Amino acid sequence: MNMREVIDENDEKLTSLRKEFGDDDEVYKAVIRASNELNEHNPSGRYPVPELWNPLEGRKASLKEGVSHILKLWKLKKRKRDATHIFSDSIDEFIHDWEDS
């Protein structure tokens, strides 16, 4: 047996949403889409589940995109850390040389 949730068009909250925003179906559709996505990811609890998001394209990000982004952030942080060490090592060397002279 296959069960599926059906949205009640006459739901009190949905009808008040339509009254508040008038004929703007975009808001109504966004609420329905969000409800369906919550059910898709976690049908038993209906609580939000974090997911990778591609804000430039307005869609879920693929795993490949997520890994690529994390690697980019990691390399950037590593580069900054390495630059900080180089700078602090240079200062330490300068102070040591200055003290010896």
N, C-alpha and C positions, 0 to 999 in steps of 0.2 A: 504494500500500500504506500503510495506516494502522497505526502501531505505538503501543503503549501499555504503560506499565510496570504490572506486576501485583505487588502486595505478597505476599510469601511469608509466610503465616500461621505457618509452622513455623520462621521465622528465629530464630536463636539469641538475638539481642538482644531481639526481641519476646517470645519465650517467657520469658526471664528477667525482662522488664518485667512480664509478667502474673503471674509467680510472686511478684515483689516487692510488687506492689500488689493482688494477689488479684483479686477479681471486679469491681474498680473499672474499668469499661470507659471511663470518662471520660479517664483518663490514656492508655490505649491509643489511643483515638480522637484525642486531641490530638497524639500522636506521628505517627500516620498522616496527620492533616490537615497537620501541619508538613512532612512529607516530600512530600506532594502539592503543597503551595504552593511548596516549593523547586523541584520539577520544573516547575511551571507557569511560574515566573519565569525560571528558568535551567536548562533541562534538560541542558545540556552540562557544567556545572561543579558543580552542587549546593552552591554557597556562598550564604550569605544575601545578599539584595539589599535595601537600605533602601527602605521604602515609607511613605507617609503613613498614619497610623493615628488613628482616632477613639477614644480611650480611654473616653470617656463611653458610647459605644454598642457598644464591643467589636468594631469592624469596620474595614475599610480606609476611609480617608477619600477623598472624591471630590476631584478637582482643584480644584473650586470652593471646597470647604471649606479646602483647603490654602492657596490664594491668599488667601482671606478671613482666615485665621489669620496669615499672614505680613504682610498689610497692617495688621492690628490691632497686631501687635508693632512694626512700623515706625512707626506713628502714636504709639504709647506712648513709644517711644525718642525720637522727634522731639520730643514734648511735654516729656519730661524734659530733653532737650538745650536746648530753647528756654528752659525755666524756669531752667536753670543759667546760661545766658547773660544772662538778664534780671537774675538775682540778682547775678552777678559784675559786670555793667555798673553796677548800682546802687551796689555797694560802691566801684567805681572812681570813680564820680561823686562819692560822698560823700567819699572820700579827697582827690580833686582839689579839691572845694569847701572842705574843711577846711584843706588846705594853703594855699589862696589867702586864707583869712581871717586 
